[in-house]
Structure formats: structure tokens, C-alpha cells
Amino acid sequence: MTLSAATRTRKIASRVAELTGEGALAVYSRAKELERAGKSVIHLELGEPDFHPAAPVVEAVQRAVADGHDRYCATRGLPVLREAIAEYLQRTRRIAVKSEEVLVAPGCKMALSLAMMALIEPGDEVLYPDPGFPIYPSFTRGLGAQAVPFGLREGRQFQPDMQEISSKITARTRVLIFNSPNNPTGTVFHREELERIASLAQEHDLWVITDEIYARILFGGEYQSIWALPGMSERTVIIDGFSKSFAMTGWRLGYAVAAKPVIDAMDMLVLNTFTCAAEFTQLAAAEALRDTTGAVEAMVGEYRARREIFVAGLNGVPGFRCVSPEGAFYAWVNVAGTGLRAEEVARLLLEEGGVAAIAGGAFGAGGREYLRFSLVSAPEQLREALRRIAKVAGAWAK
Ligand SMILES: Cc1ncc(COP(=O)(O)O)c(C=O)c1O
């Protein structure tokens, strides 16, 4: 697409230049190009489940549309869904939430950006995990604030370093964002770390945004939300949604949980932007939360099986080292032992092996020596990917 001369001379708002994208999409485009040229590619680059929503959810959306539930509706979400979310969080995460503390948005990312718009002022500092979801620093910069990374390092099993976080808090620090289980490392923050984050937040009067989108995709133990810690519900925003736990990526449905004044502020932003999430997807989402077929547990069982196969296989590849993820559906692999840059390893895997993965630099400077593989293909595909990776490894394993 070429821009007309007039468009080129008119100025686009500077905040857009502060934003950056997500690395997965560039790899995906290249992989698609190779496929068009006749090459077979195993797609392990996107964070998109290869499952689809359970049958009762699909039936519920069809029924909702047939019954005419396709109108404008409540800006903060249908009361029936907000109540269902509050009940679901109590049941699955043991946290006490009132439905007035819930706001529904089209996607977890939208819920996240509304929360950030509601809480962050230009000039503020925002702490975020590195490696982590690239939208946190990008959108922070877009709001005119400063994004300050805190490292998640392999030497600490990718748990946050509280001394580092503490040393990076200044008078301008306003928000700390984290994601547990973390994309891309798969780390579940320990209870002690959550307690330390909570006490720092209280000491320095910070907001905490906890992105819990992978909370259900857990390979052991019970999920602990920082919301449940004493004094935290008033300064915490939970971000979650239906994309990963219920395999509903394209439905665009997420939600935020926060104290009522925060939800009221976000509601005003909704009114000024997208008005409401679609009525029929919200009705079907309430059905998803009921999970009458046990779809979530079955899906997590499948991810667990894939993790066992793939992580063990990757650890057998010369120059690769992979800590088994405790949650989410990614394998985060240290490739420093190959002697090549991660981008070069990713390039060789895609171009010569037909396996698409993302070089970890897309998740922050702390990811420079890593590759991320998504466990979103069936076991047989993952075994084939391992065979292909082993073949390409000949390029560095001399
Ligand atoms: C950590 C994290 N947060 C948010 C999202 C986006 O979720 P949604 O598709 O519901 O907008 C993703 C998707 O990859 C993610 O990994």
C-alpha cells in the first residue's frame, strides 16, 4: 500500500511510534510464505490453542443469535456473565469477588489496555517482567509512561528478584505488572514472591496488574492470586479471559476484576470506545464457565502430555536446555550452547527444518538467548518437529 502525498505529510500522533508489535506474527507470515511455496511447516510460533470451544458453548452462541441476542448491551458486561465470572473465580481460584468488581471487554488485551489507561499517567514508571508479554512495555510507552523491566532469570528458575524490583522503585513508580504463569517462560510465581510483591506494593502505594490469562493451564498445585493476599484487593487488577482456558481466541472476550472505582473508570473508557462486547458471545461465555463437559481439565491434560514429550525431546538436542514449564503452553529453550544467535537458530529451524518458533528477543532483552515453542500441535506433530530439529542441529553440533 502506498500513501498519498497528502497522507505522508499529515502527522500521525506520536504515541503510535512508541508502540511495537508481537514477534510471532512476523514468523507466522514467513512460515505461510514457505507453505505457499510448497514447504511443510509445523507451526509452533503462535500462542493459539489448537482446540475449539466445547460443544455446549457453540450451541449457546447459536441459540443466542437465533433468539435475537445481538443488540447493544451493558457497557461493563451482561450482569449474568459478570455474576458467572465472580462465581467462577470463587470456585476455581478461591477469591472473593463481587460482580460489581468485574468488567467484560472484547479480549484480555482490551481489558489490559483499559486498566492501563485508567491507572497510568504520562511520566509514570511501570515495572514489567522481562522476558514477558511484549504489549506491557509497548502500551506503557504509548501512554507516555516509562517502561522499567525486571528480569526473570533462569538462575532463579525465572522467579522475580525482589532486590532488583525494590531497587527499581522510584517516587514515580505507579504500577507493577506481572503474568503468572508467565508467557514465555511458563513460570508460576511462588507464594513467597507474591507476598513480597504485595508488601512492596503496599509500602510504595503501587497498583498491581496481574495478568492471569494462563491461571487454569497449570501442571500442578493450586493457583494463587495476589488478589487474595491481605490488603491487595483494593490495589490489584486481575486480567483474564476466554482465549486460552476455553480455546476461544477469535471470540474476543476477556475481563478485568478490580475495586469498583477502577471498574467505573474503565467503564467510562468503554463507553467512549467500543460501547460493549457482543451480547451473544457473552451469553455463550457464561456457558463456557460452567464447563459441563470438563473441557478445561481435558485440555490441560493434553498440554501436560505434550510438555512431557516436547521438553524431554528438546533437552536431547545438542546446545538446547529447557526447564519444564509449570503452567501455560510454551517451551522456553536456552540455545546459547549452540554457539549461534537465537535468531539464527530460529531461521535455520524454519527455513531448513520447517519448524516455526520465535527468537526470545521478541519478549525482551532477557530473552536474547532463548527460543519459544508453543505446544499447540498434537503429539505426533511435536514428535515430527523434534525429528526435524535434530536434523537441523547438525549445523551447529559438530
Ligand atoms: C500474557 C498474555 N496476556 C494477554 C494475551 C491476549 O489475550 P486475548 O487474546 O484474550 O486478548 C496473551 C495472548 O497471547 C498473553 O499471552
The ligand as an ORCA input file, in Angstrom:
! r2SCAN-3c Opt
* xyz 0 1
  C       0.181    -12.903     28.704
  C      -0.905    -12.650     27.738
  N      -1.826    -11.721     28.009
  C      -2.802    -11.445     27.127
  C      -2.916    -12.121     25.933
  C      -4.009    -11.744     24.959
  O      -5.233    -12.342     25.239
  P      -6.530    -12.081     24.325
  O      -6.393    -12.933     23.115
  O      -7.695    -12.512     25.162
  O      -6.581    -10.624     24.006
  C      -1.987    -13.102     25.615
  C      -2.050    -13.809     24.324
  O      -1.108    -14.317     23.790
  C      -0.956    -13.377     26.539
  O      -0.019    -14.299     26.278
*
